[in-house]
Amino acid sequence: MKTESLWRLTFDPAGTPQIFCNYRRVVSGVNVRGDWVEGELRIPLQRGVEVVDLVDSLAPFLRLLGNDKYVFTLDVWEDKTANLVVGSNTYGPDIAARVAMMDFLIAMSATGRKPLNVEITGYVDHYWQFASCVISAAETARVLETSKFRILRSYSMICTGLSKKTGVPT
């Protein structure tokens, strides 16, 4: 079920920030709605575990390897309402949506391993940061089941090094 995002995910916050998904915010005095996402954000933790079979034992020994990782996906819908102007040519929102699809793929293929900040709308005391995150897959599509000029951006991420930070990211 599509819902308005209560999360902001910012990739490479100290370099060239890319906001993968944004929450409701005020921009130049105007209330801007958050991005549409598929359901609530789910971030599963996967832990490295070695299972050691012990001779004459009823149960194996479990050894934590300490290499936690978080593998998750994020689907975001974006509506294109403005025309695309390139030089002296003006294109409608349908072309703008399709151009945005292709530009999204170029932007994703240029990403490396960077931090990922996670913020919750209305919570300014803390935010969370994955020290290292890789976009392992990205997908985009022009959504035709609506009268709007909508595209889907889908991110698959593998992240490590989760920590909680004080304040608002700068």
N, C-alpha and C positions, 0 to 999 in steps of 0.2 A: 504494500500500500504506500503510495506516495504521500509524503508529509513534509512540512516546512522544517528545514534543518535547525536544530538547536546547537549545532557544533560549527566551529571554524577549524579547518585543517590547512595549515600553511607549510608548504614544502620549501626547504632552503631559506628559512627566515632571515638569516644573516647575509645571504648572497643576493640572488635574484628571486624574491619570494613569488611562489605560485600558490594562490589560494584555490585548493581543490574543491572546497565547499565552504559556504559562508552562512552565517545566521542573520536574523533581522538586525538592522543597524540604522543609524541616522547618518546620512551623507548630505552635507551642506544644508542642514535643516530639514531634509526630506526623509521620511521614514521609508526605508528600502526593505522589502520582504526578503527573507532568507531563501536560499536555493532549495529546490525540491529534491528530496532524496527518497530512496526506496527503503521505507521503514526506519527503524531506529538503528544507530550505529552499533555494530557488534564487533568487538576486538577480542578474538580468542588468544589465549596464552598457550604456547607449546613449549614444553620443557625437555631438555636433553636428559635422557635417563639411560643408563646402562643396566641391563638385567643380567646378573651373574648367577648361573645355576650352581648351587652348592651340592657337593656330594653328600648323600644320605640326609638331605634336608627336606622338610615338607614345603618350604617356600624358597624362592630365589632371593638373593640380596639385591636391593635396588640402590644404585649409586647415582645421585644427581650430578650431572656434568657441568651445571652452572651456565649453560648457553641457552638462555631463554630467548624465544622469538615470538613475534606477533605477526600472524599472516591473516590479512583481511581484505575485503573488497568494499568498494564504495561506488554506488551508482548515483549520478547527479544529472538532473534534467535542466537544460538551459533554453530559455525562449529568446529568439532573435526577433526584435520588433523594429529595429532601425534598418534603414537602407545602408548598403556598403558603397562607399565612394572611393574609387581608385583612379587617381588622376582626374581626367575629365569625364570618366564613366561612372554612372550611378546604377547600382544593382539592387533589386528588391530583397526583402528579408529571406526569401527562400534560397536565393543564391548566397546570401550572407551566412545562413545556417550551414550550407554545404561547404563553403570556404572555411568556416570555423571548424568543421569536422576535420578537414585535411590539415589545417594549421595545428590542431590539437595533437595529431599524430606526430608531426615534426617536433613540437615542443616536448612531447613525452620521450621521443627517441633521443633527445639531447640531454635528458636528465642523467645524473650519476647517483652516487650514494651521498645523501645529505640528511640533516636533521629534519624532523617533522614536528611542528607544534600543534597541540590540540587544545582548543579553548571551548568553554561552555558559555552560551549566551547569558548575560546577567551576572556572571560569577567572575569578579575582578580580583579576588584575593590570590588565586593561583591559576596556573596552567600546567600542562604536562608536555614533556618533550621526549621524543624518541631520538636518541643520539645519532642513530644511523638508520636510514630508511632507503629502500630501493623500490622503484616502480617496476615490478616484475612483469606486468602485462598491462596494456591499456587498450580500450576498445571505444569506438564511437559509432553512432548511427543517427541517421535522420529519422525522426519519429513521425510517421504519417497518419497515426490514428487520432490526430487532433487537428483542429482548424488552425492551431498556432504553428509558427515556424520553430519547431522544437528539435533539439538534438539531445542525445544521451551521451554522457561521458562516463566511462567505467574505468576504475583504477583497481589494480590488484597490487598490494603492497606487502613487503616483508620488512619488518622493523625490529630493532633491538635497542637495548639500553634505555628503558623507560624510567623517567624520573619526574618528580613533581617540583615545580619552580614557584617561587613567590612573586606575586604581582602580575602585571600585564606585560606580555612580550614587547620589546622595543624594536 
